[in-house]
Amino acid sequence: MATFEEQFRAATERAETRLRTEPHIEKAHYDPKLGRVVVSLSNHAWFAFRPEDAQGLESATDVELKVIKITPSTFGLHFPLLDAFFDIADLMQGHFGTRKWMAVRLGAAGGAVKSKAKSAAARANGKLGGRPRKTAAG
């Protein structure tokens, strides 16, 4: 088993490599006019997201969203008044919360569209016996 010093050295090397090779956060603020958290990255790109799309920020006030801290690694955002943390790589990939939270959010929207065409198609499909059964490949 590696000693603490070896583990610390390896972790430090990984962090230094990540800082050299991945965009990290330089500035972050909440813009109430846009209704977005705006993040400025080291590669001169900007990233913005709606707080209501992020776990822990859904019902935050403008005052709570104004206080944003960049984590010491410069890869994370911390909203101390809300006790919410986000990794910039996750946010940029569209991961605004835990898997379970995201599944609930996406599931709530799935199948919610109602239209005459969709209703008619569902009725017609039901008259035909519903969905075809899966056949075993082989």
N, C-alpha and C positions, 0 to 999 in steps of 0.2 A: 504494500500500500504506500502511496506517495505521501511524503511528509507535508506538513502545512506549507512550508516554504516552497516546495516544488509545485504544489497546487496553486499557491498565490502567484508564482512566477508564470505558470501556464495561463492562468486567468488574465494576468496583466498583458501577456503577449497577445491573447485573443482580443482583448479590448483595444489594444494599439492597432492591430490589424484591421479591426472593424472601423476604427476612426479613420484610417488611411483609405479604406476601400468602399465605404458606404456613406451616403449622405446622412448628416446628423443635424440636429436642431440648433439654429443660431438664435432665433427669436420666436416668440409666440405671443399672441394677444387675441382677445375676443373683440370682434367688431360688431357692435349692436345694430348698426345700420344694415349691414349685410346679414346679420344673424348667423355669423360663422366664426369658428375658431380658425385663425389664420396662422400658419406655421411657415417660417422662413428657414430654408435648408442651406447647408454648406455648399451645395452645388448650384446655388443661386436660383433654385426652383422654389415655388410656393405651393403649399398644400392647404386647403381649407375644407372644413366639414361642419355640418349642422349639429349643434349640441344635442338636439332631440333624437339624433340617430346614434348616439353613443351611450353605452351603459353607464349609469350613474350621473349623467348630465341631462337626462330627458326633461326633468322639470326644474332645472336650475334657473335661478334668477340672473339678471345681468350682473348684479353685484358679485354673486358667487362665481360667475364665469370670468370676471375681470382678473381674479387672482390665479395666475398660472405660473408654475415653477418648472424650469427645465431641470431634469434629473442630472446628477453629477456626470453620468455617462454621456450626456447630451443626446441620447437616443429615446428619451422618454419625456412625457408631459405629466405633471402632477397638478391636480386641482385640490389644494389643501383644504379649502372650505367644504369640499364635497367628498374628500378622501377617495378620489378617483385617479387612477394611473393608466396611461396609455403608452405603448411602444410605437414609435413612428413607423417602423416597418409594417407592423400589423395594421395601423390605420391606413397606410398607403395601399395595402392589399384589400381594404374593405372590411377588415375585422374590427368592428366597433364595440365588441364585448365578448363574453365567453361564448363557447359553442352553444351551450344551452340557451343563453339569452338571445343569441342570433337566431337559433332555430325557432324560438317562440315568436320573435319579431317577423321572420320570414313566413312562418306557418300562419300567422294571423292574416297575412295578405294573400296567401295562396288560396285560390278558388273563390276569392271574394268578388270577382267580377261577375255581374249578373247582366245578361242581355237576352233579348228575345231569341237571337240566333243560337246562343249557348243553350238556352232552355229547350228550344226545338230540337237541337242536336241530341241532347240528353234523352228526351222523350223518344226520338226515333231509334237511338241506340238501345234503349230499354225494350222496345217492341221487337227488336232483332235478337233479344236474348242477352243483352248486356255485352260486356267486354269478352272477347274471345279468350278461352283458357290457354294458358301457356302449355306448350308441348315440350316433352322431354327430348333433348337433343341426344341423338345417339344411335 
